[in-house]
């Protein structure tokens, strides 16, 4: 199976690599996240113009050795170098990131480090991330929303960290709600930070 996937990727990548090398300019999109094992990983994409249309191409994922600006920059560079794009910094004109200080900090962020090599670099912060920060600020000033968030956090901590309490809750619900909720499984309260899914918050309450 892995060999089959590797053959498909190799075939696709030849076309992607040719497009990237033919492009006169490119932008790099980079962000980090944590996988199920707790490792910090940096995902890297490249955006180019292909036949007059913007195109995003996935480059790879690299593990962060240090969650600092030099660490993010090193992971991003490693992913691009592994993709045989060692001259990427000669074509790059833009860097897409979130608004975290480690990425856009004026004194030592990734953008600042890259501008030492590419003075004309344009940093574009993620619109969705900026919108989320604005929404979170607005929610903090809304008393009812703040109370709901506190309740959901309390439920999550109560049942997530105690298998015994969660088992007891399932037993109670299975006996008390079986008459009108047949076929429905008890769902554990989810961890709902941020604004990614307001519908998810409603599902927490419904559970």
C-alpha positions in Angstrom: 0.0 0.0 0.0 2.7 2.5 1.0 4.7 1.6 -2.2 1.5 2.3 -4.3 1.0 5.7 -2.6 4.7 6.5 -3.1 4.5 5.8 -6.8 1.4 8.0 -7.2 3.1 10.8 -5.2 6.3 10.6 -7.3 4.3 10.8 -10.5 2.3 13.8 -9.3 5.3 15.6 -7.8 7.2 15.6 -11.1 4.4 17.8 -12.5 4.3 20.1 -9.4 8.0 20.5 -9.3 8.1 21.5 -12.9 5.4 24.1 -12.3 7.2 25.6 -9.3 10.6 25.8 -11.1 8.9 27.4 -14.1 7.2 30.1 -11.9 9.0 33.4 -11.8 7.7 34.2 -8.3 6.3 32.2 -5.4 4.9 32.7 -1.9 5.3 30.3 1.0 2.5 29.4 3.4 3.5 27.9 6.7 1.9 27.0 10.0 2.4 24.6 12.8 0.2 22.2 14.7 0.4 19.3 17.1 -0.2 15.7 16.1 -1.8 13.0 18.2 1.6 12.0 19.7 2.2 15.6 20.9 4.9 16.5 18.4 5.0 20.0 17.0 4.9 19.8 13.2 5.3 22.6 10.6 3.2 22.3 7.4 4.6 24.1 4.3 2.8 25.0 1.1 3.9 27.0 -1.9 1.6 29.3 -3.9 2.4 30.1 -7.5 0.6 31.4 -10.6 -0.1 28.6 -13.1 -1.6 29.7 -16.4 -2.7 32.9 -14.8 -4.5 31.2 -11.8 -3.2 31.0 -8.2 -2.3 27.4 -7.2 -1.4 26.0 -3.8 1.0 23.1 -3.7 1.7 21.0 -0.6 5.4 20.7 0.0 5.7 18.7 3.2 5.6 18.5 7.0 8.7 18.8 9.2 9.0 18.3 12.9 9.8 21.5 14.9 13.0 21.1 17.0 12.3 24.3 18.8 9.1 26.3 18.8 11.0 29.6 18.3 11.3 31.8 15.2 14.6 30.2 14.2 13.0 26.8 14.8 10.1 27.5 12.5 12.3 29.0 9.9 14.6 26.0 9.9 11.7 23.6 9.6 10.3 25.6 6.7 13.6 25.7 4.9 14.2 22.0 5.5 10.9 21.1 3.9 11.6 23.3 0.9 15.1 21.9 0.5 13.9 18.3 0.7 11.5 19.1 -2.1 14.5 20.1 -4.3 13.6 23.8 -4.0 17.0 24.9 -2.6 16.7 28.2 -4.6 13.3 29.1 -3.2 14.5 32.2 -1.4 15.5 33.7 -4.8 11.9 33.6 -6.0 9.9 34.2 -2.9 8.0 37.4 -2.7 5.4 36.6 0.0 5.0 34.7 3.3 1.6 33.6 4.5 1.3 33.0 8.3 -1.0 33.4 11.3 -0.6 36.5 13.5 1.5 34.8 16.2 4.4 36.9 17.5 6.8 34.0 16.6 5.8 34.4 13.0 5.3 38.2 12.5 7.3 39.7 15.5 9.0 42.8 14.4 12.2 42.1 16.4 12.7 38.4 15.8 9.8 36.7 14.0 10.1 34.4 11.1 9.1 37.2 8.7 11.9 39.4 10.1 14.5 36.6 9.7 13.4 36.0 6.1 13.5 39.7 5.3 17.3 39.6 6.1 17.6 37.6 2.9 14.5 39.0 1.0 14.1 42.7 1.9 11.1 43.1 -0.4 9.1 40.2 1.3 5.4 40.8 1.9 3.8 39.2 4.9 0.2 38.3 4.6 -1.5 37.3 7.8 -4.3 34.7 7.8 -7.7 36.4 7.5 -9.5 33.6 9.4 -7.0 33.8 12.3 -7.4 37.6 12.6 -11.2 37.2 12.5 -11.0 34.6 15.2 -9.0 36.9 17.5 -11.5 39.7 16.9 -14.4 37.3 17.7 -12.7 36.1 20.8 -12.3 39.7 22.0 -15.9 40.4 21.4 -17.0 37.2 23.2 -15.0 38.2 26.3 -17.2 41.2 26.7 -20.4 39.2 26.4 -21.4 37.9 29.9 -23.7 35.1 28.8 -21.3 33.8 26.2 -18.5 33.8 28.8 -20.6 31.9 31.2 -21.5 29.2 28.6 -17.8 28.9 27.8 -16.9 28.5 31.5 -19.5 25.8 31.9 -18.3 23.9 28.8 -14.7 24.0 30.0 -15.7 22.7 33.4 -17.7 19.8 31.8 -14.7 18.9 29.6 -12.2 18.9 32.5 -14.6 16.9 34.7 -15.2 14.1 32.3 -12.0 14.1 30.2 -9.6 13.6 33.1 -11.6 11.0 35.0 -12.6 7.8 33.2 -14.4 6.7 36.3 -16.7 9.7 36.3 -17.3 9.4 32.6 -18.2 5.7 33.0 -20.7 6.6 35.8 -22.3 9.3 33.6 -22.7 6.9 30.7 -24.4 4.4 33.0 -26.8 7.0 34.3 -27.7 8.3 30.9 -28.1 4.8 29.4 -30.8 4.1 32.1 -32.5 7.4 32.2 -32.7 8.4 28.6 -33.1 5.1 26.8 -36.9 5.6 26.4 -36.5 8.7 24.1 -33.0 8.4 22.8 -32.7 4.9 21.5 -29.9 4.3 19.2 -27.9 7.4 20.3 -24.5 7.0 21.9 -23.4 9.1 24.8 -20.8 11.6 23.5 -18.1 13.0 25.7 -18.0 16.8 26.1 -15.5 18.1 23.6 -12.7 20.6 24.1 -14.1 23.8 22.6 -11.5 26.7 22.6 -11.6 29.5 20.1 -14.3 30.1 17.5 -13.6 27.4 14.9 -17.0 25.8 15.4 -19.9 27.6 17.1 -22.1 24.7 16.0 -19.7 22.5 18.0 -20.5 24.4 21.1 -24.1 23.8 20.6 -23.4 20.1 20.1 -21.6 20.1 23.5 -24.8 21.5 25.1 -27.0 19.0 23.2 -24.9 16.1 24.4 
